[in-house]
Amino acid sequence: MEPPRVRQLIAVALMPVHLRRTALVALVVGTWLTAFNHGDELLRGDLDMRLAAKIALDYLTPFIVSNVGLLARQRH
């Protein structure tokens, strides 16, 4: 059995039904991570580029993880 090509994997991840689910996971988990890890800084108004990058990673990480899980399940 030939492994899936990168374009095929991207096409699966970008299907609207999958994208809605993974984006929702990223939104919920990313918001929780941001509030838990950076809430005090945000409440103080200490938003700078370093903190903005960390917050972006708080949302990007669950998005990537949920897509990896989706793609792993697609192979079985």
mmCIF file of the N, C-alpha and C atoms, coordinates in Angstrom:
data_MODEL
# 
_entry.id   MODEL 
# 
loop_
_atom_site.group_PDB 
_atom_site.id 
_atom_site.type_symbol 
_atom_site.label_atom_id 
_atom_site.label_alt_id 
_atom_site.label_comp_id 
_atom_site.label_asym_id 
_atom_site.label_entity_id 
_atom_site.label_seq_id 
_atom_site.pdbx_PDB_ins_code 
_atom_site.Cartn_x 
_atom_site.Cartn_y 
_atom_site.Cartn_z 
_atom_site.occupancy 
_atom_site.B_iso_or_equiv 
_atom_site.pdbx_formal_charge 
_atom_site.auth_seq_id 
_atom_site.auth_comp_id 
_atom_site.auth_asym_id 
_atom_site.auth_atom_id 
_atom_site.pdbx_PDB_model_num 
ATOM 1   N N  . MET A 1 1  ? 0.839   -1.183 0.000  1.00 0.00 ? 1  MET A N  1 
ATOM 2   C CA . MET A 1 1  ? 0.000   0.000  0.000  1.00 0.00 ? 1  MET A CA 1 
ATOM 3   C C  . MET A 1 1  ? 0.884   1.246  0.000  1.00 0.00 ? 1  MET A C  1 
ATOM 4   N N  . GLU A 1 2  ? 0.617   2.154  -0.910 1.00 0.00 ? 2  GLU A N  1 
ATOM 5   C CA . GLU A 1 2  ? 1.417   3.372  -1.063 1.00 0.00 ? 2  GLU A CA 1 
ATOM 6   C C  . GLU A 1 2  ? 0.991   4.418  -0.036 1.00 0.00 ? 2  GLU A C  1 
ATOM 7   N N  . PRO A 1 3  ? 1.955   5.093  0.590  1.00 0.00 ? 3  PRO A N  1 
ATOM 8   C CA . PRO A 1 3  ? 1.592   6.124  1.564  1.00 0.00 ? 3  PRO A CA 1 
ATOM 9   C C  . PRO A 1 3  ? 0.915   7.301  0.856  1.00 0.00 ? 3  PRO A C  1 
ATOM 10  N N  . PRO A 1 4  ? 0.020   7.992  1.572  1.00 0.00 ? 4  PRO A N  1 
ATOM 11  C CA . PRO A 1 4  ? -0.678  9.120  0.948  1.00 0.00 ? 4  PRO A CA 1 
ATOM 12  C C  . PRO A 1 4  ? 0.279   10.264 0.633  1.00 0.00 ? 4  PRO A C  1 
ATOM 13  N N  . ARG A 1 5  ? -0.001  10.944 -0.415 1.00 0.00 ? 5  ARG A N  1 
ATOM 14  C CA . ARG A 1 5  ? 0.797   12.101 -0.820 1.00 0.00 ? 5  ARG A CA 1 
ATOM 15  C C  . ARG A 1 5  ? 0.408   13.318 0.022  1.00 0.00 ? 5  ARG A C  1 
ATOM 16  N N  . VAL A 1 6  ? 1.318   14.259 0.105  1.00 0.00 ? 6  VAL A N  1 
ATOM 17  C CA . VAL A 1 6  ? 1.084   15.458 0.912  1.00 0.00 ? 6  VAL A CA 1 
ATOM 18  C C  . VAL A 1 6  ? -0.149  16.207 0.418  1.00 0.00 ? 6  VAL A C  1 
ATOM 19  N N  . ARG A 1 7  ? -0.327  16.314 -0.874 1.00 0.00 ? 7  ARG A N  1 
ATOM 20  C CA . ARG A 1 7  ? -1.502  17.022 -1.415 1.00 0.00 ? 7  ARG A CA 1 
ATOM 21  C C  . ARG A 1 7  ? -2.800  16.343 -1.004 1.00 0.00 ? 7  ARG A C  1 
ATOM 22  N N  . GLN A 1 8  ? -2.789  15.024 -0.971 1.00 0.00 ? 8  GLN A N  1 
ATOM 23  C CA . GLN A 1 8  ? -3.985  14.296 -0.549 1.00 0.00 ? 8  GLN A CA 1 
ATOM 24  C C  . GLN A 1 8  ? -4.294  14.572 0.922  1.00 0.00 ? 8  GLN A C  1 
ATOM 25  N N  . LEU A 1 9  ? -3.251  14.594 1.739  1.00 0.00 ? 9  LEU A N  1 
ATOM 26  C CA . LEU A 1 9  ? -3.448  14.870 3.163  1.00 0.00 ? 9  LEU A CA 1 
ATOM 27  C C  . LEU A 1 9  ? -3.980  16.283 3.382  1.00 0.00 ? 9  LEU A C  1 
ATOM 28  N N  . ILE A 1 10 ? -3.428  17.232 2.657  1.00 0.00 ? 10 ILE A N  1 
ATOM 29  C CA . ILE A 1 10 ? -3.887  18.618 2.780  1.00 0.00 ? 10 ILE A CA 1 
ATOM 30  C C  . ILE A 1 10 ? -5.339  18.735 2.316  1.00 0.00 ? 10 ILE A C  1 
ATOM 31  N N  . ALA A 1 11 ? -5.677  18.045 1.236  1.00 0.00 ? 11 ALA A N  1 
ATOM 32  C CA . ALA A 1 11 ? -7.054  18.080 0.734  1.00 0.00 ? 11 ALA A CA 1 
ATOM 33  C C  . ALA A 1 11 ? -8.031  17.535 1.779  1.00 0.00 ? 11 ALA A C  1 
ATOM 34  N N  . VAL A 1 12 ? -7.639  16.471 2.452  1.00 0.00 ? 12 VAL A N  1 
ATOM 35  C CA . VAL A 1 12 ? -8.506  15.912 3.505  1.00 0.00 ? 12 VAL A CA 1 
ATOM 36  C C  . VAL A 1 12 ? -8.647  16.909 4.648  1.00 0.00 ? 12 VAL A C  1 
ATOM 37  N N  . ALA A 1 13 ? -7.541  17.506 5.081  1.00 0.00 ? 13 ALA A N  1 
ATOM 38  C CA . ALA A 1 13 ? -7.572  18.451 6.205  1.00 0.00 ? 13 ALA A CA 1 
ATOM 39  C C  . ALA A 1 13 ? -8.385  19.698 5.877  1.00 0.00 ? 13 ALA A C  1 
ATOM 40  N N  . LEU A 1 14 ? -8.431  20.086 4.605  1.00 0.00 ? 14 LEU A N  1 
ATOM 41  C CA . LEU A 1 14 ? -9.143  21.303 4.213  1.00 0.00 ? 14 LEU A CA 1 
ATOM 42  C C  . LEU A 1 14 ? -10.596 21.064 3.816  1.00 0.00 ? 14 LEU A C  1 
ATOM 43  N N  . MET A 1 15 ? -11.046 19.825 3.899  1.00 0.00 ? 15 MET A N  1 
ATOM 44  C CA . MET A 1 15 ? -12.465 19.563 3.630  1.00 0.00 ? 15 MET A CA 1 
ATOM 45  C C  . MET A 1 15 ? -13.299 20.337 4.650  1.00 0.00 ? 15 MET A C  1 
ATOM 46  N N  . PRO A 1 16 ? -14.356 21.014 4.209  1.00 0.00 ? 16 PRO A N  1 
ATOM 47  C CA . PRO A 1 16 ? -15.119 21.863 5.140  1.00 0.00 ? 16 PRO A CA 1 
ATOM 48  C C  . PRO A 1 16 ? -15.572 21.160 6.418  1.00 0.00 ? 16 PRO A C  1 
ATOM 49  N N  . VAL A 1 17 ? -16.021 19.923 6.306  1.00 0.00 ? 17 VAL A N  1 
ATOM 50  C CA . VAL A 1 17 ? -16.480 19.215 7.502  1.00 0.00 ? 17 VAL A CA 1 
ATOM 51  C C  . VAL A 1 17 ? -15.333 19.002 8.486  1.00 0.00 ? 17 VAL A C  1 
ATOM 52  N N  . HIS A 1 18 ? -14.150 18.707 7.991  1.00 0.00 ? 18 HIS A N  1 
ATOM 53  C CA . HIS A 1 18 ? -12.992 18.509 8.867  1.00 0.00 ? 18 HIS A CA 1 
ATOM 54  C C  . HIS A 1 18 ? -12.462 19.844 9.379  1.00 0.00 ? 18 HIS A C  1 
ATOM 55  N N  . LEU A 1 19 ? -12.421 20.835 8.507  1.00 0.00 ? 19 LEU A N  1 
ATOM 56  C CA . LEU A 1 19 ? -11.901 22.140 8.892  1.00 0.00 ? 19 LEU A CA 1 
ATOM 57  C C  . LEU A 1 19 ? -12.756 22.781 9.984  1.00 0.00 ? 19 LEU A C  1 
ATOM 58  N N  . ARG A 1 20 ? -14.070 22.615 9.892  1.00 0.00 ? 20 ARG A N  1 
ATOM 59  C CA . ARG A 1 20 ? -14.949 23.151 10.946 1.00 0.00 ? 20 ARG A CA 1 
ATOM 60  C C  . ARG A 1 20 ? -14.628 22.510 12.292 1.00 0.00 ? 20 ARG A C  1 
ATOM 61  N N  . ARG A 1 21 ? -14.447 21.202 12.284 1.00 0.00 ? 21 ARG A N  1 
ATOM 62  C CA . ARG A 1 21 ? -14.187 20.486 13.539 1.00 0.00 ? 21 ARG A CA 1 
ATOM 63  C C  . ARG A 1 21 ? -12.829 20.869 14.123 1.00 0.00 ? 21 ARG A C  1 
ATOM 64  N N  . THR A 1 22 ? -11.786 20.870 13.306 1.00 0.00 ? 22 THR A N  1 
ATOM 65  C CA . THR A 1 22 ? -10.448 21.167 13.826 1.00 0.00 ? 22 THR A CA 1 
ATOM 66  C C  . THR A 1 22 ? -10.328 22.634 14.237 1.00 0.00 ? 22 THR A C  1 
ATOM 67  N N  . ALA A 1 23 ? -11.021 23.522 13.517 1.00 0.00 ? 23 ALA A N  1 
ATOM 68  C CA . ALA A 1 23 ? -11.000 24.938 13.902 1.00 0.00 ? 23 ALA A CA 1 
ATOM 69  C C  . ALA A 1 23 ? -11.736 25.147 15.222 1.00 0.00 ? 23 ALA A C  1 
ATOM 70  N N  . LEU A 1 24 ? -12.830 24.417 15.425 1.00 0.00 ? 24 LEU A N  1 
ATOM 71  C CA . LEU A 1 24 ? -13.556 24.520 16.690 1.00 0.00 ? 24 LEU A CA 1 
ATOM 72  C C  . LEU A 1 24 ? -12.696 24.017 17.851 1.00 0.00 ? 24 LEU A C  1 
ATOM 73  N N  . VAL A 1 25 ? -12.014 22.910 17.649 1.00 0.00 ? 25 VAL A N  1 
ATOM 74  C CA . VAL A 1 25 ? -11.105 22.391 18.680 1.00 0.00 ? 25 VAL A CA 1 
ATOM 75  C C  . VAL A 1 25 ? -10.035 23.435 18.995 1.00 0.00 ? 25 VAL A C  1 
ATOM 76  N N  . ALA A 1 26 ? -9.446  24.022 17.947 1.00 0.00 ? 26 ALA A N  1 
ATOM 77  C CA . ALA A 1 26 ? -8.400  25.030 18.147 1.00 0.00 ? 26 ALA A CA 1 
ATOM 78  C C  . ALA A 1 26 ? -8.940  26.246 18.891 1.00 0.00 ? 26 ALA A C  1 
ATOM 79  N N  . LEU A 1 27 ? -10.157 26.659 18.562 1.00 0.00 ? 27 LEU A N  1 
ATOM 80  C CA . LEU A 1 27 ? -10.754 27.823 19.222 1.00 0.00 ? 27 LEU A CA 1 
ATOM 81  C C  . LEU A 1 27 ? -10.994 27.557 20.706 1.00 0.00 ? 27 LEU A C  1 
ATOM 82  N N  . VAL A 1 28 ? -11.580 26.419 21.018 1.00 0.00 ? 28 VAL A N  1 
ATOM 83  C CA . VAL A 1 28 ? -11.895 26.107 22.425 1.00 0.00 ? 28 VAL A CA 1 
ATOM 84  C C  . VAL A 1 28 ? -10.617 25.882 23.232 1.00 0.00 ? 28 VAL A C  1 
ATOM 85  N N  . VAL A 1 29 ? -9.749  25.005 22.737 1.00 0.00 ? 29 VAL A N  1 
ATOM 86  C CA . VAL A 1 29 ? -8.526  24.679 23.483 1.00 0.00 ? 29 VAL A CA 1 
ATOM 87  C C  . VAL A 1 29 ? -7.578  25.871 23.511 1.00 0.00 ? 29 VAL A C  1 
ATOM 88  N N  . GLY A 1 30 ? -7.455  26.576 22.387 1.00 0.00 ? 30 GLY A N  1 
ATOM 89  C CA . GLY A 1 30 ? -6.572  27.745 22.332 1.00 0.00 ? 30 GLY A CA 1 
ATOM 90  C C  . GLY A 1 30 ? -7.013  28.842 23.286 1.00 0.00 ? 30 GLY A C  1 
ATOM 91  N N  . THR A 1 31 ? -8.319  29.048 23.400 1.00 0.00 ? 31 THR A N  1 
ATOM 92  C CA . THR A 1 31 ? -8.825  30.052 24.336 1.00 0.00 ? 31 THR A CA 1 
ATOM 93  C C  . THR A 1 31 ? -8.529  29.658 25.768 1.00 0.00 ? 31 THR A C  1 
ATOM 94  N N  . TRP A 1 32 ? -8.727  28.383 26.079 1.00 0.00 ? 32 TRP A N  1 
ATOM 95  C CA . TRP A 1 32 ? -8.405  27.905 27.423 1.00 0.00 ? 32 TRP A CA 1 
ATOM 96  C C  . TRP A 1 32 ? -6.912  28.066 27.714 1.00 0.00 ? 32 TRP A C  1 
ATOM 97  N N  . LEU A 1 33 ? -6.065  27.643 26.792 1.00 0.00 ? 33 LEU A N  1 
ATOM 98  C CA . LEU A 1 33 ? -4.616  27.759 27.005 1.00 0.00 ? 33 LEU A CA 1 
ATOM 99  C C  . LEU A 1 33 ? -4.195  29.214 27.183 1.00 0.00 ? 33 LEU A C  1 
ATOM 100 N N  . THR A 1 34 ? -4.761  30.088 26.372 1.00 0.00 ? 34 THR A N  1 
ATOM 101 C CA . THR A 1 34 ? -4.416  31.515 26.464 1.00 0.00 ? 34 THR A CA 1 
ATOM 102 C C  . THR A 1 34 ? -4.847  32.087 27.811 1.00 0.00 ? 34 THR A C  1 
ATOM 103 N N  . ALA A 1 35 ? -6.064  31.789 28.224 1.00 0.00 ? 35 ALA A N  1 
ATOM 104 C CA . ALA A 1 35 ? -6.544  32.305 29.504 1.00 0.00 ? 35 ALA A CA 1 
ATOM 105 C C  . ALA A 1 35 ? -5.722  31.753 30.659 1.00 0.00 ? 35 ALA A C  1 
ATOM 106 N N  . PHE A 1 36 ? -5.424  30.460 30.608 1.00 0.00 ? 36 PHE A N  1 
ATOM 107 C CA . PHE A 1 36 ? -4.690  29.815 31.690 1.00 0.00 ? 36 PHE A CA 1 
ATOM 108 C C  . PHE A 1 36 ? -3.234  30.290 31.749 1.00 0.00 ? 36 PHE A C  1 
ATOM 109 N N  . ASN A 1 37 ? -2.592  30.353 30.589 1.00 0.00 ? 37 ASN A N  1 
ATOM 110 C CA . ASN A 1 37 ? -1.157  30.670 30.560 1.00 0.00 ? 37 ASN A CA 1 
ATOM 111 C C  . ASN A 1 37 ? -0.838  32.163 30.540 1.00 0.00 ? 37 ASN A C  1 
ATOM 112 N N  . HIS A 1 38 ? -1.716  32.977 29.995 1.00 0.00 ? 38 HIS A N  1 
ATOM 113 C CA . HIS A 1 38 ? -1.379  34.391 29.780 1.00 0.00 ? 38 HIS A CA 1 
ATOM 114 C C  . HIS A 1 38 ? -2.441  35.357 30.282 1.00 0.00 ? 38 HIS A C  1 
ATOM 115 N N  . GLY A 1 39 ? -3.432  34.847 31.009 1.00 0.00 ? 39 GLY A N  1 
ATOM 116 C CA . GLY A 1 39 ? -4.515  35.701 31.473 1.00 0.00 ? 39 GLY A CA 1 
ATOM 117 C C  . GLY A 1 39 ? -4.054  36.882 32.300 1.00 0.00 ? 39 GLY A C  1 
ATOM 118 N N  . ASP A 1 40 ? -3.096  36.644 33.193 1.00 0.00 ? 40 ASP A N  1 
ATOM 119 C CA . ASP A 1 40 ? -2.624  37.740 34.043 1.00 0.00 ? 40 ASP A CA 1 
ATOM 120 C C  . ASP A 1 40 ? -1.948  38.826 33.227 1.00 0.00 ? 40 ASP A C  1 
ATOM 121 N N  . GLU A 1 41 ? -1.158  38.446 32.236 1.00 0.00 ? 41 GLU A N  1 
ATOM 122 C CA . GLU A 1 41 ? -0.491  39.440 31.381 1.00 0.00 ? 41 GLU A CA 1 
ATOM 123 C C  . GLU A 1 41 ? -1.515  40.230 30.568 1.00 0.00 ? 41 GLU A C  1 
ATOM 124 N N  . LEU A 1 42 ? -2.520  39.526 30.054 1.00 0.00 ? 42 LEU A N  1 
ATOM 125 C CA . LEU A 1 42 ? -3.546  40.198 29.261 1.00 0.00 ? 42 LEU A CA 1 
ATOM 126 C C  . LEU A 1 42 ? -4.364  41.156 30.113 1.00 0.00 ? 42 LEU A C  1 
ATOM 127 N N  . LEU A 1 43 ? -4.673  40.760 31.343 1.00 0.00 ? 43 LEU A N  1 
ATOM 128 C CA . LEU A 1 43 ? -5.433  41.641 32.227 1.00 0.00 ? 43 LEU A CA 1 
ATOM 129 C C  . LEU A 1 43 ? -4.639  42.885 32.614 1.00 0.00 ? 43 LEU A C  1 
ATOM 130 N N  . ARG A 1 44 ? -3.325  42.760 32.658 1.00 0.00 ? 44 ARG A N  1 
ATOM 131 C CA . ARG A 1 44 ? -2.477  43.919 32.937 1.00 0.00 ? 44 ARG A CA 1 
ATOM 132 C C  . ARG A 1 44 ? -2.265  44.787 31.702 1.00 0.00 ? 44 ARG A C  1 
ATOM 133 N N  . GLY A 1 45 ? -2.636  44.287 30.538 1.00 0.00 ? 45 GLY A N  1 
ATOM 134 C CA . GLY A 1 45 ? -2.436  45.042 29.300 1.00 0.00 ? 45 GLY A CA 1 
ATOM 135 C C  . GLY A 1 45 ? -1.028  44.938 28.764 1.00 0.00 ? 45 GLY A C  1 
ATOM 136 N N  . ASP A 1 46 ? -0.323  43.858 29.096 1.00 0.00 ? 46 ASP A N  1 
ATOM 137 C CA . ASP A 1 46 ? 1.071   43.686 28.703 1.00 0.00 ? 46 ASP A CA 1 
ATOM 138 C C  . ASP A 1 46 ? 1.222   42.981 27.354 1.00 0.00 ? 46 ASP A C  1 
ATOM 139 N N  . LEU A 1 47 ? 0.372   43.267 26.394 1.00 0.00 ? 47 LEU A N  1 
ATOM 140 C CA . LEU A 1 47 ? 0.443   42.603 25.102 1.00 0.00 ? 47 LEU A CA 1 
ATOM 141 C C  . LEU A 1 47 ? 1.566   43.209 24.262 1.00 0.00 ? 47 LEU A C  1 
ATOM 142 N N  . ASP A 1 48 ? 2.532   42.372 23.909 1.00 0.00 ? 48 ASP A N  1 
ATOM 143 C CA . ASP A 1 48 ? 3.603   42.776 23.004 1.00 0.00 ? 48 ASP A CA 1 
ATOM 144 C C  . ASP A 1 48 ? 3.772   41.676 21.960 1.00 0.00 ? 48 ASP A C  1 
ATOM 145 N N  . MET A 1 49 ? 4.735   41.823 21.084 1.00 0.00 ? 49 MET A N  1 
ATOM 146 C CA . MET A 1 49 ? 4.917   40.849 20.002 1.00 0.00 ? 49 MET A CA 1 
ATOM 147 C C  . MET A 1 49 ? 5.278   39.466 20.536 1.00 0.00 ? 49 MET A C  1 
ATOM 148 N N  . ARG A 1 50 ? 6.040   39.402 21.589 1.00 0.00 ? 50 ARG A N  1 
ATOM 149 C CA . ARG A 1 50 ? 6.416   38.113 22.174 1.00 0.00 ? 50 ARG A CA 1 
ATOM 150 C C  . ARG A 1 50 ? 5.183   37.379 22.698 1.00 0.00 ? 50 ARG A C  1 
ATOM 151 N N  . LEU A 1 51 ? 4.349   38.100 23.411 1.00 0.00 ? 51 LEU A N  1 
ATOM 152 C CA . LEU A 1 51 ? 3.134   37.492 23.945 1.00 0.00 ? 51 LEU A CA 1 
ATOM 153 C C  . LEU A 1 51 ? 2.158   37.142 22.813 1.00 0.00 ? 51 LEU A C  1 
ATOM 154 N N  . ALA A 1 52 ? 2.062   37.990 21.817 1.00 0.00 ? 52 ALA A N  1 
ATOM 155 C CA . ALA A 1 52 ? 1.182   37.703 20.683 1.00 0.00 ? 52 ALA A CA 1 
ATOM 156 C C  . ALA A 1 52 ? 1.615   36.424 19.970 1.00 0.00 ? 52 ALA A C  1 
ATOM 157 N N  . ALA A 1 53 ? 2.917   36.208 19.848 1.00 0.00 ? 53 ALA A N  1 
ATOM 158 C CA . ALA A 1 53 ? 3.422   34.989 19.216 1.00 0.00 ? 53 ALA A CA 1 
ATOM 159 C C  . ALA A 1 53 ? 3.077   33.760 20.065 1.00 0.00 ? 53 ALA A C  1 
ATOM 160 N N  . LYS A 1 54 ? 3.195   33.885 21.373 1.00 0.00 ? 54 LYS A N  1 
ATOM 161 C CA . LYS A 1 54 ? 2.838   32.777 22.262 1.00 0.00 ? 54 LYS A CA 1 
ATOM 162 C C  . LYS A 1 54 ? 1.345   32.457 22.166 1.00 0.00 ? 54 LYS A C  1 
ATOM 163 N N  . ILE A 1 55 ? 0.522   33.491 22.085 1.00 0.00 ? 55 ILE A N  1 
ATOM 164 C CA . ILE A 1 55 ? -0.920  33.279 21.967 1.00 0.00 ? 55 ILE A CA 1 
ATOM 165 C C  . ILE A 1 55 ? -1.243  32.614 20.632 1.00 0.00 ? 55 ILE A C  1 
ATOM 166 N N  . ALA A 1 56 ? -0.576  33.034 19.572 1.00 0.00 ? 56 ALA A N  1 
ATOM 167 C CA . ALA A 1 56 ? -0.786  32.398 18.269 1.00 0.00 ? 56 ALA A CA 1 
ATOM 168 C C  . ALA A 1 56 ? -0.453  30.912 18.344 1.00 0.00 ? 56 ALA A C  1 
ATOM 169 N N  . LEU A 1 57 ? 0.611   30.566 19.046 1.00 0.00 ? 57 LEU A N  1 
ATOM 170 C CA . LEU A 1 57 ? 0.975   29.154 19.210 1.00 0.00 ? 57 LEU A CA 1 
ATOM 171 C C  . LEU A 1 57 ? -0.042  28.403 20.068 1.00 0.00 ? 57 LEU A C  1 
ATOM 172 N N  . ASP A 1 58 ? -0.672  29.097 21.017 1.00 0.00 ? 58 ASP A N  1 
ATOM 173 C CA . ASP A 1 58 ? -1.720  28.469 21.825 1.00 0.00 ? 58 ASP A CA 1 
ATOM 174 C C  . ASP A 1 58 ? -2.890  28.010 20.955 1.00 0.00 ? 58 ASP A C  1 
ATOM 175 N N  . TYR A 1 59 ? -3.151  28.711 19.869 1.00 0.00 ? 59 TYR A N  1 
ATOM 176 C CA . TYR A 1 59 ? -4.226  28.329 18.950 1.00 0.00 ? 59 TYR A CA 1 
ATOM 177 C C  . TYR A 1 59 ? -3.726  27.381 17.862 1.00 0.00 ? 59 TYR A C  1 
ATOM 178 N N  . LEU A 1 60 ? -2.518  27.599 17.397 1.00 0.00 ? 60 LEU A N  1 
ATOM 179 C CA . LEU A 1 60 ? -1.975  26.777 16.313 1.00 0.00 ? 60 LEU A CA 1 
ATOM 180 C C  . LEU A 1 60 ? -1.714  25.344 16.770 1.00 0.00 ? 60 LEU A C  1 
ATOM 181 N N  . THR A 1 61 ? -1.238  25.164 17.976 1.00 0.00 ? 61 THR A N  1 
ATOM 182 C CA . THR A 1 61 ? -0.902  23.825 18.469 1.00 0.00 ? 61 THR A CA 1 
ATOM 183 C C  . THR A 1 61 ? -2.105  22.876 18.482 1.00 0.00 ? 61 THR A C  1 
ATOM 184 N N  . PRO A 1 62 ? -3.240  23.232 19.080 1.00 0.00 ? 62 PRO A N  1 
ATOM 185 C CA . PRO A 1 62 ? -4.365  22.290 19.034 1.00 0.00 ? 62 PRO A CA 1 
ATOM 186 C C  . PRO A 1 62 ? -4.918  22.096 17.622 1.00 0.00 ? 62 PRO A C  1 
ATOM 187 N N  . PHE A 1 63 ? -4.785  23.112 16.761 1.00 0.00 ? 63 PHE A N  1 
ATOM 188 C CA . PHE A 1 63 ? -5.222  22.959 15.374 1.00 0.00 ? 63 PHE A CA 1 
ATOM 189 C C  . PHE A 1 63 ? -4.379  21.898 14.675 1.00 0.00 ? 63 PHE A C  1 
ATOM 190 N N  . ILE A 1 64 ? -3.074  21.955 14.863 1.00 0.00 ? 64 ILE A N  1 
ATOM 191 C CA . ILE A 1 64 ? -2.184  20.970 14.237 1.00 0.00 ? 64 ILE A CA 1 
ATOM 192 C C  . ILE A 1 64 ? -2.411  19.589 14.833 1.00 0.00 ? 64 ILE A C  1 
ATOM 193 N N  . VAL A 1 65 ? -2.518  19.503 16.146 1.00 0.00 ? 65 VAL A N  1 
ATOM 194 C CA . VAL A 1 65 ? -2.706  18.211 16.796 1.00 0.00 ? 65 VAL A CA 1 
ATOM 195 C C  . VAL A 1 65 ? -4.020  17.567 16.356 1.00 0.00 ? 65 VAL A C  1 
ATOM 196 N N  . SER A 1 66 ? -5.081  18.347 16.274 1.00 0.00 ? 66 SER A N  1 
ATOM 197 C CA . SER A 1 66 ? -6.359  17.768 15.850 1.00 0.00 ? 66 SER A CA 1 
ATOM 198 C C  . SER A 1 66 ? -6.311  17.328 14.392 1.00 0.00 ? 66 SER A C  1 
ATOM 199 N N  . ASN A 1 67 ? -5.561  18.037 13.552 1.00 0.00 ? 67 ASN A N  1 
ATOM 200 C CA . ASN A 1 67 ? -5.406  17.615 12.158 1.00 0.00 ? 67 ASN A CA 1 
ATOM 201 C C  . ASN A 1 67 ? -4.564  16.351 12.046 1.00 0.00 ? 67 ASN A C  1 
ATOM 202 N N  . VAL A 1 68 ? -3.532  16.236 12.846 1.00 0.00 ? 68 VAL A N  1 
ATOM 203 C CA . VAL A 1 68 ? -2.718  15.014 12.832 1.00 0.00 ? 68 VAL A CA 1 
ATOM 204 C C  . VAL A 1 68 ? -3.576  13.822 13.257 1.00 0.00 ? 68 VAL A C  1 
ATOM 205 N N  . GLY A 1 69 ? -4.395  13.999 14.274 1.00 0.00 ? 69 GLY A N  1 
ATOM 206 C CA . GLY A 1 69 ? -5.294  12.930 14.699 1.00 0.00 ? 69 GLY A CA 1 
ATOM 207 C C  . GLY A 1 69 ? -6.284  12.563 13.608 1.00 0.00 ? 69 GLY A C  1 
ATOM 208 N N  . LEU A 1 70 ? -6.822  13.560 12.945 1.00 0.00 ? 70 LEU A N  1 
ATOM 209 C CA . LEU A 1 70 ? -7.752  13.319 11.844 1.00 0.00 ? 70 LEU A CA 1 
ATOM 210 C C  . LEU A 1 70 ? -7.079  12.533 10.722 1.00 0.00 ? 70 LEU A C  1 
ATOM 211 N N  . LEU A 1 71 ? -5.896  12.959 10.345 1.00 0.00 ? 71 LEU A N  1 
ATOM 212 C CA . LEU A 1 71 ? -5.195  12.309 9.245  1.00 0.00 ? 71 LEU A CA 1 
ATOM 213 C C  . LEU A 1 71 ? -4.743  10.910 9.623  1.00 0.00 ? 71 LEU A C  1 
ATOM 214 N N  . ALA A 1 72 ? -4.350  10.696 10.870 1.00 0.00 ? 72 ALA A N  1 
ATOM 215 C CA . ALA A 1 72 ? -3.962  9.365  11.316 1.00 0.00 ? 72 ALA A CA 1 
ATOM 216 C C  . ALA A 1 72 ? -5.159  8.417  11.253 1.00 0.00 ? 72 ALA A C  1 
ATOM 217 N N  . ARG A 1 73 ? -6.316  8.920  11.612 1.00 0.00 ? 73 ARG A N  1 
ATOM 218 C CA . ARG A 1 73 ? -7.526  8.103  11.568 1.00 0.00 ? 73 ARG A CA 1 
ATOM 219 C C  . ARG A 1 73 ? -7.931  7.796  10.126 1.00 0.00 ? 73 ARG A C  1 
ATOM 220 N N  . GLN A 1 74 ? -7.665  8.699  9.211  1.00 0.00 ? 74 GLN A N  1 
ATOM 221 C CA . GLN A 1 74 ? -8.008  8.498  7.807  1.00 0.00 ? 74 GLN A CA 1 
ATOM 222 C C  . GLN A 1 74 ? -7.215  7.354  7.180  1.00 0.00 ? 74 GLN A C  1 
ATOM 223 N N  . ARG A 1 75 ? -6.048  7.103  7.695  1.00 0.00 ? 75 ARG A N  1 
ATOM 224 C CA . ARG A 1 75 ? -5.183  6.063  7.123  1.00 0.00 ? 75 ARG A CA 1 
ATOM 225 C C  . ARG A 1 75 ? -5.628  4.668  7.523  1.00 0.00 ? 75 ARG A C  1 
ATOM 226 N N  . HIS A 1 76 ? -6.475  4.527  8.528  1.00 0.00 ? 76 HIS A N  1 
ATOM 227 C CA . HIS A 1 76 ? -6.902  3.202  9.001  1.00 0.00 ? 76 HIS A CA 1 
ATOM 228 C C  . HIS A 1 76 ? -8.276  2.858  8.523  1.00 0.00 ? 76 HIS A C  1 
# 
